Amino acid sequence: MDTLREARAAAGDWFDRTVLLSPARLALGSFALVILLFTGLLSLPAATTEGVRAPFIDALFTATSAVCVTGLVTVDTGTYWSPWGLTIIATGIKVGGLGIMTLASLVGLAVSRRLGLTQRLLAAGEARAAGLGDLRSLLKTVVVVSFTVEIVIFLVLLPRFLTLDYGVPKSFGYSAFYAISAFNNAGFTPDPVGLIPYAGDFWMLVPIGLGVFIGGLGYPVYLNLVRGWRKPRTWSLHTKLTLVMVSILAVISAGLLAIFEWSNPATLGDHSSAKTIGNIFFQSINQRSGGFNTFDLSQAREQTWLLEDVLMFIGGGSGSTAGGIRVTTLAVLLLAIWAEARGRRDMEAFGKRIGTEVLRGAVAITLISLFIIIIGTGIFMAQTNIPLDRSLYEVVSAYATCGLSTGITGSLPADAKTTLIVMMYLGRVGSLTIAAALALNKQRRVIRYPSERPIIG
């Protein structure tokens, strides 16, 4: 009995030390368990239109893509999955978009009216709260903004689907699915034909594009705007950097896309000027994380693929449903370059000084992400013999949880699909979360070595 009691105590101590005291590990495990849950649901015969059990690799891939709000698919979403299967996918997108830790904290808050320290740390990290004191307000903002935007998109799209003779049940289902997929930057389309036939239908594209744009800003930005929408001067540095970077990237990406694809008859070249301009701005929003497309990306020029590789890698705002290294990470790196070029000691923006610890975090996120993508691309190429341009595009899209594809996903072998599953998972949980989860101890050094500056460049 004493031995059994000691074993239980040791197991409890291990659990407290490795799980409860490590929010990063708990976040990794929670996401994995939720993915497995949705994989099981999609493996049920009722989830497919033919009433047969989906292959495990396709169920796992789709579940990972939904929970990680990516949008890559190995089977056609609109024809392969039944209405029950589409409901499971939409639920997975919603759960993944809200964030597993945020959702768990909301449930705990509703039940006990209070949050434990571990829950608060998990939710704060997931939603990028500025501090634990902001967490309750941030969680309310998460719920209000997400459901409000999705309901508005649903109400705007519903009449359009009704006019297209989809029937009442399918119109309701498609409108709700697109609303959830758009705000959560998932890129899933329940319609077998996708959005390509609606390339000139602004009734469809405007609400979906706005949903992607709003969803990619981030919950901390929403909270800041709600509190001080009349006083832009009071907005936080994070909000200002996010809005500025998102606007600049949208303009740059639209301009470059116009240069690359305006004369390409296989993509935008055969459209009218108004239709082409509308599609360019819609695609410029979706290139970073939305995942929707209104033309065949497999027919796009290689320079467009390279442009989208960069944009997908950058991603959206911190604490948003978007992926990538995030626009504020890029902003900090650019500010560091600007400060170094000007010979300034500090990084400054909007009258604020940015500490060096923020720069270290930005550099770490960028380098870890680059390392993962390079390794993933090499493995993917070895598994498929697909050229570098298409392989890199697919891997970046998976890691950045964007979902754009050149059309090769469905024909991949099982081992290559597994590689993309891992990339989607790593991209969703975040490179710094992984690094924190692998770190067993955080050492505090009393003695510091003398500093010396090596030659750079």
N, C-alpha and C positions, 0 to 999 in steps of 0.2 A: 504493500500500500504506500509506503513512504517513497519507494522508487517511482510509482505511478504518479504520486502527487508532485514529486520533484520534476518529472517529465512534463506534466501539465503546466507547472509554473514556468519551466524553461520555455515551453512553447508559447505561453502567454507573454513572457518577457520578449521573446523574439518578435512576436506579432506587434507588440507595442513599439519596439525599437525600430523595426524595419518597415512598418506600414503606417500606424497611427502617427508616429513622429516624423513621417516623411510624406507630406502631401503629394509630392511628385510621384512617388511609387504608387500611391493610392489612386491618383489620376490615371496613370498608365493601366493599372489593373482594372479600374472601373470601365474605361473605354473598351478594353479587350473583352470584358464580360458582356457588355451591352452589344458589341458586334456579334459575339457568339449567340446571344439571345435572338437577334434579328436574323442571323443565319439559320437558326432552327426554324423560325417562323416561315422564312422564305423556302425552306426545304419541304414544307408541307405540300401535298398534291393540290390542295385548294388554292395555292398561291399562283399556279400556272393556268393558262387558258386551256391547255389540253388535259388538265387534271392528273398530270404525272409528276413525280418527284423531280425537282430540278437537280442537276449535277451539283455535288457539294462545292466544287470550286467556283461555279457560277453564282450559287447562293451566297457563298462567303464573299466573293468579289462585290456583288451588288449590295450586300449588307454593309460592307466596309465603305463602299462608295457613298452610301446613303448617310450613315452615321458620321462619316468624315466630311460630309457635304461636298463631295467632289464632283460626281456626275459622269465619270467614266463607266461604261457598261460593256459587258461581253455578250449580252443578248439584247435584242430590241425591246425597250421598256414597254412600248405601247402594244405590241403584239404577243410577247412572250408571257407577260404577267397578267393575271386575272384582276378584276376589280379589287378583290381581297389582297392580292399581291401588291397592287398599286397603293392600297391603303397602308400596308406594312411599310413600304418604301417611304411614303410621305411622313409616316410617324417617325421612322428612323431619321429622316432629314430634320424634322422638328426637334427631336431629342438631341441630335448632334449639334444643331444650330444654337439651341439654348445653352448647350454645354452640360455634360453629365454632372459635373460638380455643382453648377448653378441650379440645375433641376433638383438635385438631391437636397441642396440647401433650402430651396423653396418649399419642398415637401416637409423638411424638418421644421422650418419656420411656421408653416401652417399648422403642424401638429403640436409643437411644444412652445410656440411663440418666442423661441430663443434659439440661438445657434451656438454650438460648441466651438472652441478655438480651432480645432482641426477643420471643421466644416467651413468656418469663416476664412481660413487660409486657403482652402481649396477653391471656394467660390471666388475669392478675391483674385487669385491667380488666374482662374478661368476667364473672368470678366474684366480683368485688368483694372480693378478698383484702385484708386489712388491711396486708400488706406482702409483699415478695417472699419473705421467710423462711417465711411461712405457706403458700406456694403448693403445695408438695408435699403437705402434710397436707390442704389444701383440695381438691386434685384427687382424692385418695383418698376423701375424704368425699363428693365429687360422685358418684363411681362407686358407692360402697357404698349411700348413701342412695337414689339414684335407682332403681337396680336392685332393691334390697330392697323399697322401697315398691311398685314396680310388680309385683313377683312376688307380694307379699301380696295386693294388689288382684285380681290375676289368679286366685289360688287361692280367694278369697272369691266372686268372680263366676262362676267356672266351674260350680259345682254349680247355681247359679240358672239359668243358661242351659240346662243339661242338663235341668232340670225343666220348662223351657218348650218342650221338644221342638224345639229348633233343630238337633239332630243333633250328633254329636261334632266333626266338623271345623269347622262354623260356630261352635259354642260355644267351642272353643279360640280361634278367630280373633277373635270378638267380645270375649271376655274379655281377650285380650292387647291388642286395639286400645283398649278402654275404659281399661285400666290405664295405657297410655302416654299417651293423650289426657288423662286426669284428672290425673296427677301433673305433666304438662308444661303444664297449664292451657290446653290447645288447644281443647277444646270440640267437636271432631269426633265424630260419632256414625256408626258403620258400619251401624246399624239404620235402615232407611228411615223408620220411625215415630219415631225418636229416643227421648227419655226421657219424653215426655208421657204415653204409656200406662202408665208406671210411676210416676205421681205419688204413689201410695200404697204403693209397694213399697220398704220401707226396706232390704230385702236388697240392692237395687240402689243406692239413693240414699246410704246411709251410707258404703260404701267409696269410692264416687266422690266424695262430698263431702269425706271425710277426705283423699283423694288430692289434691284441689284445694287444700284448706287447707294441707297440708304442703308441697306444691309451691310455694305462694305465699309461704312464709316466707323462703327464701333460703339458699344454701349457707353463708355466713358464720355464720348463726344455728345451723345444724346442727352446724358445727364447734365453736362455742362451747358448745352444749348437751352435745355428746359429751364434751368435755374437762372440763366442770364441772357435770354434771347434778345432782350432790348438793349443790352449793354455789351457790345462786342469787345470793349476794352477789358472787361472782367473775365473774358474767356481764358482758360488755361493755355499754357504753352503747347500742351499736347493737342488740344482742339485746333489751335491756329495752325500748327505744323501739319496736322492731318488734312484740314480743309485746303490749305495751300498746295500741298503735294498732290492730293487727289485731283485738284483742278488742273495743275500743270501737267500731270501725267495724262489726263484725259485729252487735253489739247494736243500734246506732243504725239500721243499714240494715234489720234484721229488724223493729224497731218501726215504722219509717216505712212499710215495705212492707205490714205488717199494717193500718195505718191506711188506706192507699190502696186496697188490693185485697181486703180481707176481705169486703166487701159486693158485689164485682163478680162477677156470675154467669158472666161469660165467662172468668174466670181462676181465682179461688180461692173464689168465693162459694158454689158448689154442693157443695163438699167438706165432709166431717165436720170437727169441730174438730181432732182429732188429725192428720188428713191435712193440713189447712190449716197447722197449726203446723209440721209436718215440712217441708212445701214452702217455707214462709217462711224457715226457717233454711237449707235447701238453697240457695234462691235468693239469700239474703243473702251466702253464701259465694261464689257464682258471679257476683254482680253486679260484683265488682271486677276479675276477670280470668278466671274459670273458663270462662265461655261456655256452660255447659249451662243448659237451661231445662226446667221441667216444666209450663209452661202457655204458651199462645199469646201471645207478647209483642205481637203486632199488635193484640190486643184489650185490652191493658193501658191504664190511664188515663194521660193526658199527664203528670201529676205523678210517676207511676212512671218514665216515660221520663226526666224531668228528674233524679230521684234517681239513676237508673242512669248518666246522663251524668256526674254528679259522682263517683260511685263508680268508674266505669271510668277516669276521668281520674286519680284517686288511685292505683289499681292495687294492687300487692302489695309484697313486701319487695325490697330491693336485692339483686342477685345471685341472684334467683329466676327461675322460669319465667314469672312474671307480668309484666304490662306497667305502663303508667301512669307518673306521675312518682315513684311509690314512697311508701310510708307514712312512711318516715323523713324524706323531703323535706317532707311536710306537717307532721310533728312539729316540725322545725326552724323552719318558718314560724310555727307556733302558739306555740312557745317564744319566738320573737323578739317576737311581739305581746304576750305575757304580760310579758316583761321590760320592754318599752317602757311598757306600761300601769302597771307597778309602779315605774317610774322606776329600774330597775336597770341597771347598766353592762354586765353580762354575762348571757348566756343560760346557764341552769343546769338540770340534770336529774339526779336520782339522785346528788347529791353531786359532779357533774362539771360543768366549764365547757366550753361549746361555743364554738369560735373563730369570728370574723367571716368567715373564709374559707369556712367551711362554709355560713354564711348566704348568702354571695354565690353559691355553687354552687347552693343550693336556689332562690334567686330566679332565677338564669339558667335552670335546668331548667324551672321553672314558666312563665316568660315566653316562652321559646322554644317550649315545647309549646303554650301558648295561641295564639301567633302562627301556628304551623303549622296548628292546628285551625281557626282563624278563616279563614285563606286557603283551606284545603282545603274547608271547608264552603261558602264562597262559590263556588268553582269547581264543586263538586259540584251546587249548586243551579242554577247556570247551565247545566250539562250535562243536567239531568234535569227541571227545573221541579217538583221535589218540595218540599213545604213545609219550613220551617225545622226543625220538631220532629223529623221523620223523618230529614232530611238530617244534622242535627247528631248524632243518635243513631248513624247509620251511620258517620260520619267519626270520631267519638270512639271507637267500638268498634274501628274499624280501627287508628287510631293507638295506642290503648291495648292492642292485641293481645288484645282480650277475645273478640270473636266473636259477641256478642249482636246480634240483628237484629230489626227489625219486619216482616221478610218481603219486603223490596224488592230484595234483592241479586240474585236470579236474573233479574229483568226489566230490569236496568240496561243502558243502551247501552254499547258498547265503551269509549268515552272516559271514562265514569263509573267503569267497572271499573278502568281504568288509574289513575284518581285514587286509588281505594282501595288499589290495589297499591302505589303510592308511599307512601301513608299507613302501610300496614302495615310497609313497609321502614324508613321513617324512625322509626316507633315502636319497632321492634325493635332497631335499632342504637343508638338513644339520642340525645337532643338534644345532649348535651355531646360525644358522639363526633363528631357532624356538625360542631359548632362547632370542635372541635380539628382535624378533617380539613381544614377550610377555612382555618385559620390557617396561613399560610406561615412565619411567624417569630414567635417569642416574644421580645419586646424586653425588655431589662433597662435600666431608666432609672436613671442615676446622680443626676440632678437631679430633685428633687420640688418641685412647685408648693406655695405656701402654702395651707393648708386654709381653707375657709369653708363654713359650714353654711347651705344654702338653706332657705326656709320650706316645710315639708311639710304638706299638708292645708289 
